[in-house]
Amino acid sequence: MACDWSGGCSVEAAVASAAQARLLGIRRGDPVLALHSISIGESGRPVESFLALHRRDRSRFQVELTRATASGRVGTPLVLVKA
């Protein structure tokens, strides 16, 4: 099954606001990782968007990069990073 969508995700360091800290069970001003993501459907319109905040002491990310072939199809993985 092929996925006919694209998108992007960014990760940045941030500090928790009072409301965010209360929800995450940390102190205001504690460091967090902020993930911003958007997925674009084949029509070119956004189909999903989110902001997720992660505590620095309870996060693990796994990233897999893939190489596109000349035809645009996904090829073999370039790098697999496990934290």
VENRADA-V181959 format. One record per backbone hydrogen bond with DSSP energy under -0.5 kcal/mol. NH is the residue of the N-H (numbers start at 1). CO is the residue of the C=O. Records with the same first field share a line. If there is no record, write none. Layout:
# VENRADA-V181959
NH->CO  CO
This chain:
# VENRADA-V181959
4->2
5->3
6->40
8->38
10->36
12->34
14->32
16->30
21->17
22->18
23->19
24->20
25->21
26->21
29->16
30->27
32->14
33->54
34->12  32
35->33  52
36->10  34
37->50
38->8
39->48
40->6
41->45
44->41
47->39
48->39
50->37
52->35
54->33
56->31
58->55
63->81
65->79
67->76
69->73
72->69
75->67
78->65
79->65
81->63
82->80
83->61
